[in-house]
Amino acid sequence: MGNSQAKVELYSAIRKDHLLGMSMRSLQQVHNVTWRTVRRALDGKWPEPRKKPRRKESRLDPYKPLIDSMLKADLDAPSKQRHTAQRIFDRLVEGHQTVVPGCADNS
């Protein structure tokens, strides 16, 4: 059941089969759903829309503007002088005195 349209069609099929005389248990087996789904379909409820997961804030979010500015400055620099991921990390640790978990250089 990837999208809500498929669920609407499933609920419709469950209702139609129930009108033809199928029991709840056979509806579960034929449509491969739980008894709760069959009950919701027969009670006339519409399928609930899928909830969008809330994006978890990253620890990197406060530093993204700084990293973006470094990378934009690198667009004009020769290829050998551009920042590597390690160099960006080192500059963040040096410049902001942040305690980075798992880093042995933190004092």
mmCIF file of the C-alpha atoms, coordinates in Angstrom:
data_MODEL
# 
_entry.id   MODEL 
# 
loop_
_atom_site.group_PDB 
_atom_site.id 
_atom_site.type_symbol 
_atom_site.label_atom_id 
_atom_site.label_alt_id 
_atom_site.label_comp_id 
_atom_site.label_asym_id 
_atom_site.label_entity_id 
_atom_site.label_seq_id 
_atom_site.pdbx_PDB_ins_code 
_atom_site.Cartn_x 
_atom_site.Cartn_y 
_atom_site.Cartn_z 
_atom_site.occupancy 
_atom_site.B_iso_or_equiv 
_atom_site.pdbx_formal_charge 
_atom_site.auth_seq_id 
_atom_site.auth_comp_id 
_atom_site.auth_asym_id 
_atom_site.auth_atom_id 
_atom_site.pdbx_PDB_model_num 
ATOM 1   C CA . MET A 1 1   ? 0.000   0.000   0.000  1.00 0.00 ? 1   MET A CA 1 
ATOM 2   C CA . GLY A 1 2   ? 2.313   2.748   -1.175 1.00 0.00 ? 2   GLY A CA 1 
ATOM 3   C CA . ASN A 1 3   ? -0.174  5.552   -1.677 1.00 0.00 ? 3   ASN A CA 1 
ATOM 4   C CA . SER A 1 4   ? -3.541  6.583   -0.341 1.00 0.00 ? 4   SER A CA 1 
ATOM 5   C CA . GLN A 1 5   ? -5.291  5.946   -3.670 1.00 0.00 ? 5   GLN A CA 1 
ATOM 6   C CA . ALA A 1 6   ? -4.448  2.255   -3.367 1.00 0.00 ? 6   ALA A CA 1 
ATOM 7   C CA . LYS A 1 7   ? -5.923  2.222   0.146  1.00 0.00 ? 7   LYS A CA 1 
ATOM 8   C CA . VAL A 1 8   ? -9.127  3.840   -1.085 1.00 0.00 ? 8   VAL A CA 1 
ATOM 9   C CA . GLU A 1 9   ? -9.400  1.113   -3.706 1.00 0.00 ? 9   GLU A CA 1 
ATOM 10  C CA . LEU A 1 10  ? -8.658  -1.548  -1.067 1.00 0.00 ? 10  LEU A CA 1 
ATOM 11  C CA . TYR A 1 11  ? -11.370 -0.194  1.240  1.00 0.00 ? 11  TYR A CA 1 
ATOM 12  C CA . SER A 1 12  ? -13.798 -0.181  -1.684 1.00 0.00 ? 12  SER A CA 1 
ATOM 13  C CA . ALA A 1 13  ? -12.949 -3.801  -2.549 1.00 0.00 ? 13  ALA A CA 1 
ATOM 14  C CA . ILE A 1 14  ? -13.380 -4.859  1.084  1.00 0.00 ? 14  ILE A CA 1 
ATOM 15  C CA . ARG A 1 15  ? -16.824 -3.203  1.249  1.00 0.00 ? 15  ARG A CA 1 
ATOM 16  C CA . LYS A 1 16  ? -17.882 -4.783  -2.051 1.00 0.00 ? 16  LYS A CA 1 
ATOM 17  C CA . ASP A 1 17  ? -16.780 -8.271  -0.961 1.00 0.00 ? 17  ASP A CA 1 
ATOM 18  C CA . HIS A 1 18  ? -18.537 -7.825  2.376  1.00 0.00 ? 18  HIS A CA 1 
ATOM 19  C CA . LEU A 1 19  ? -21.784 -7.011  0.564  1.00 0.00 ? 19  LEU A CA 1 
ATOM 20  C CA . LEU A 1 20  ? -21.368 -10.265 -1.362 1.00 0.00 ? 20  LEU A CA 1 
ATOM 21  C CA . GLY A 1 21  ? -21.430 -12.112 1.965  1.00 0.00 ? 21  GLY A CA 1 
ATOM 22  C CA . MET A 1 22  ? -17.789 -12.679 2.868  1.00 0.00 ? 22  MET A CA 1 
ATOM 23  C CA . SER A 1 23  ? -16.950 -12.948 6.557  1.00 0.00 ? 23  SER A CA 1 
ATOM 24  C CA . MET A 1 24  ? -14.447 -10.654 8.248  1.00 0.00 ? 24  MET A CA 1 
ATOM 25  C CA . ARG A 1 25  ? -11.895 -13.453 8.564  1.00 0.00 ? 25  ARG A CA 1 
ATOM 26  C CA . SER A 1 26  ? -12.098 -14.312 4.877  1.00 0.00 ? 26  SER A CA 1 
ATOM 27  C CA . LEU A 1 27  ? -11.810 -10.608 4.016  1.00 0.00 ? 27  LEU A CA 1 
ATOM 28  C CA . GLN A 1 28  ? -8.593  -10.489 6.050  1.00 0.00 ? 28  GLN A CA 1 
ATOM 29  C CA . GLN A 1 29  ? -7.163  -13.480 4.227  1.00 0.00 ? 29  GLN A CA 1 
ATOM 30  C CA . VAL A 1 30  ? -8.244  -12.474 0.717  1.00 0.00 ? 30  VAL A CA 1 
ATOM 31  C CA . HIS A 1 31  ? -7.008  -8.882  0.977  1.00 0.00 ? 31  HIS A CA 1 
ATOM 32  C CA . ASN A 1 32  ? -4.019  -9.719  3.222  1.00 0.00 ? 32  ASN A CA 1 
ATOM 33  C CA . VAL A 1 33  ? -4.863  -7.082  5.854  1.00 0.00 ? 33  VAL A CA 1 
ATOM 34  C CA . THR A 1 34  ? -5.469  -7.022  9.596  1.00 0.00 ? 34  THR A CA 1 
ATOM 35  C CA . TRP A 1 35  ? -8.863  -7.118  11.253 1.00 0.00 ? 35  TRP A CA 1 
ATOM 36  C CA . ARG A 1 36  ? -8.503  -3.421  12.151 1.00 0.00 ? 36  ARG A CA 1 
ATOM 37  C CA . THR A 1 37  ? -8.210  -2.494  8.486  1.00 0.00 ? 37  THR A CA 1 
ATOM 38  C CA . VAL A 1 38  ? -11.290 -4.543  7.646  1.00 0.00 ? 38  VAL A CA 1 
ATOM 39  C CA . ARG A 1 39  ? -13.173 -2.933  10.532 1.00 0.00 ? 39  ARG A CA 1 
ATOM 40  C CA . ARG A 1 40  ? -12.216 0.595   9.394  1.00 0.00 ? 40  ARG A CA 1 
ATOM 41  C CA . ALA A 1 41  ? -13.290 -0.183  5.838  1.00 0.00 ? 41  ALA A CA 1 
ATOM 42  C CA . LEU A 1 42  ? -16.641 -1.578  6.961  1.00 0.00 ? 42  LEU A CA 1 
ATOM 43  C CA . ASP A 1 43  ? -17.269 1.313   9.370  1.00 0.00 ? 43  ASP A CA 1 
ATOM 44  C CA . GLY A 1 44  ? -17.090 3.640   6.394  1.00 0.00 ? 44  GLY A CA 1 
ATOM 45  C CA . LYS A 1 45  ? -13.978 5.541   7.460  1.00 0.00 ? 45  LYS A CA 1 
ATOM 46  C CA . TRP A 1 46  ? -11.601 6.883   4.867  1.00 0.00 ? 46  TRP A CA 1 
ATOM 47  C CA . PRO A 1 47  ? -7.940  5.899   5.076  1.00 0.00 ? 47  PRO A CA 1 
ATOM 48  C CA . GLU A 1 48  ? -5.914  8.395   7.060  1.00 0.00 ? 48  GLU A CA 1 
ATOM 49  C CA . PRO A 1 49  ? -3.347  10.352  5.065  1.00 0.00 ? 49  PRO A CA 1 
ATOM 50  C CA . ARG A 1 50  ? 0.216   9.328   5.643  1.00 0.00 ? 50  ARG A CA 1 
ATOM 51  C CA . LYS A 1 51  ? 2.095   11.387  8.233  1.00 0.00 ? 51  LYS A CA 1 
ATOM 52  C CA . LYS A 1 52  ? 5.233   13.138  7.019  1.00 0.00 ? 52  LYS A CA 1 
ATOM 53  C CA . PRO A 1 53  ? 8.212   12.358  9.225  1.00 0.00 ? 53  PRO A CA 1 
ATOM 54  C CA . ARG A 1 54  ? 9.655   15.368  10.989 1.00 0.00 ? 54  ARG A CA 1 
ATOM 55  C CA . ARG A 1 55  ? 13.192  16.090  9.855  1.00 0.00 ? 55  ARG A CA 1 
ATOM 56  C CA . LYS A 1 56  ? 15.633  15.687  12.687 1.00 0.00 ? 56  LYS A CA 1 
ATOM 57  C CA . GLU A 1 57  ? 17.965  18.636  13.079 1.00 0.00 ? 57  GLU A CA 1 
ATOM 58  C CA . SER A 1 58  ? 21.577  17.846  12.297 1.00 0.00 ? 58  SER A CA 1 
ATOM 59  C CA . ARG A 1 59  ? 24.508  18.826  14.504 1.00 0.00 ? 59  ARG A CA 1 
ATOM 60  C CA . LEU A 1 60  ? 26.038  20.308  11.389 1.00 0.00 ? 60  LEU A CA 1 
ATOM 61  C CA . ASP A 1 61  ? 23.172  22.761  10.758 1.00 0.00 ? 61  ASP A CA 1 
ATOM 62  C CA . PRO A 1 62  ? 24.689  25.710  12.703 1.00 0.00 ? 62  PRO A CA 1 
ATOM 63  C CA . TYR A 1 63  ? 27.914  25.416  10.673 1.00 0.00 ? 63  TYR A CA 1 
ATOM 64  C CA . LYS A 1 64  ? 26.416  24.980  7.198  1.00 0.00 ? 64  LYS A CA 1 
ATOM 65  C CA . PRO A 1 65  ? 26.576  28.684  6.261  1.00 0.00 ? 65  PRO A CA 1 
ATOM 66  C CA . LEU A 1 66  ? 30.274  28.775  7.205  1.00 0.00 ? 66  LEU A CA 1 
ATOM 67  C CA . ILE A 1 67  ? 31.029  25.610  5.238  1.00 0.00 ? 67  ILE A CA 1 
ATOM 68  C CA . ASP A 1 68  ? 29.100  26.943  2.238  1.00 0.00 ? 68  ASP A CA 1 
ATOM 69  C CA . SER A 1 69  ? 31.100  30.168  2.307  1.00 0.00 ? 69  SER A CA 1 
ATOM 70  C CA . MET A 1 70  ? 34.362  28.172  2.336  1.00 0.00 ? 70  MET A CA 1 
ATOM 71  C CA . LEU A 1 71  ? 33.239  26.099  -0.625 1.00 0.00 ? 71  LEU A CA 1 
ATOM 72  C CA . LYS A 1 72  ? 32.058  29.162  -2.574 1.00 0.00 ? 72  LYS A CA 1 
ATOM 73  C CA . ALA A 1 73  ? 35.456  30.765  -2.045 1.00 0.00 ? 73  ALA A CA 1 
ATOM 74  C CA . ASP A 1 74  ? 37.048  27.574  -3.376 1.00 0.00 ? 74  ASP A CA 1 
ATOM 75  C CA . LEU A 1 75  ? 35.266  27.933  -6.711 1.00 0.00 ? 75  LEU A CA 1 
ATOM 76  C CA . ASP A 1 76  ? 37.796  30.586  -7.748 1.00 0.00 ? 76  ASP A CA 1 
ATOM 77  C CA . ALA A 1 77  ? 40.838  28.794  -6.289 1.00 0.00 ? 77  ALA A CA 1 
ATOM 78  C CA . PRO A 1 78  ? 43.032  26.407  -8.266 1.00 0.00 ? 78  PRO A CA 1 
ATOM 79  C CA . SER A 1 79  ? 42.188  22.744  -7.794 1.00 0.00 ? 79  SER A CA 1 
ATOM 80  C CA . LYS A 1 80  ? 45.200  21.999  -5.582 1.00 0.00 ? 80  LYS A CA 1 
ATOM 81  C CA . GLN A 1 81  ? 44.284  24.815  -3.160 1.00 0.00 ? 81  GLN A CA 1 
ATOM 82  C CA . ARG A 1 82  ? 40.678  23.845  -2.536 1.00 0.00 ? 82  ARG A CA 1 
ATOM 83  C CA . HIS A 1 83  ? 39.424  22.637  0.818  1.00 0.00 ? 83  HIS A CA 1 
ATOM 84  C CA . THR A 1 84  ? 39.207  18.953  1.540  1.00 0.00 ? 84  THR A CA 1 
ATOM 85  C CA . ALA A 1 85  ? 36.670  17.572  3.991  1.00 0.00 ? 85  ALA A CA 1 
ATOM 86  C CA . GLN A 1 86  ? 39.459  17.116  6.553  1.00 0.00 ? 86  GLN A CA 1 
ATOM 87  C CA . ARG A 1 87  ? 40.644  20.709  6.119  1.00 0.00 ? 87  ARG A CA 1 
ATOM 88  C CA . ILE A 1 88  ? 37.101  22.044  6.564  1.00 0.00 ? 88  ILE A CA 1 
ATOM 89  C CA . PHE A 1 89  ? 36.778  19.951  9.725  1.00 0.00 ? 89  PHE A CA 1 
ATOM 90  C CA . ASP A 1 90  ? 40.133  21.217  11.048 1.00 0.00 ? 90  ASP A CA 1 
ATOM 91  C CA . ARG A 1 91  ? 39.154  24.850  10.385 1.00 0.00 ? 91  ARG A CA 1 
ATOM 92  C CA . LEU A 1 92  ? 35.853  24.377  12.216 1.00 0.00 ? 92  LEU A CA 1 
ATOM 93  C CA . VAL A 1 93  ? 37.619  22.858  15.233 1.00 0.00 ? 93  VAL A CA 1 
ATOM 94  C CA . GLU A 1 94  ? 40.305  25.589  15.259 1.00 0.00 ? 94  GLU A CA 1 
ATOM 95  C CA . GLY A 1 95  ? 38.049  28.536  14.638 1.00 0.00 ? 95  GLY A CA 1 
ATOM 96  C CA . HIS A 1 96  ? 35.163  27.697  16.904 1.00 0.00 ? 96  HIS A CA 1 
ATOM 97  C CA . GLN A 1 97  ? 36.824  25.744  19.693 1.00 0.00 ? 97  GLN A CA 1 
ATOM 98  C CA . THR A 1 98  ? 34.037  23.206  19.495 1.00 0.00 ? 98  THR A CA 1 
ATOM 99  C CA . VAL A 1 99  ? 34.205  19.927  21.321 1.00 0.00 ? 99  VAL A CA 1 
ATOM 100 C CA . VAL A 1 100 ? 33.835  17.274  18.689 1.00 0.00 ? 100 VAL A CA 1 
ATOM 101 C CA . PRO A 1 101 ? 32.800  13.832  19.968 1.00 0.00 ? 101 PRO A CA 1 
ATOM 102 C CA . GLY A 1 102 ? 35.342  11.134  19.179 1.00 0.00 ? 102 GLY A CA 1 
ATOM 103 C CA . CYS A 1 103 ? 38.110  13.576  18.337 1.00 0.00 ? 103 CYS A CA 1 
ATOM 104 C CA . ALA A 1 104 ? 41.371  13.046  20.244 1.00 0.00 ? 104 ALA A CA 1 
ATOM 105 C CA . ASP A 1 105 ? 42.508  16.652  19.669 1.00 0.00 ? 105 ASP A CA 1 
ATOM 106 C CA . ASN A 1 106 ? 39.857  18.104  21.996 1.00 0.00 ? 106 ASN A CA 1 
ATOM 107 C CA . SER A 1 107 ? 41.273  19.192  25.322 1.00 0.00 ? 107 SER A CA 1 
# 
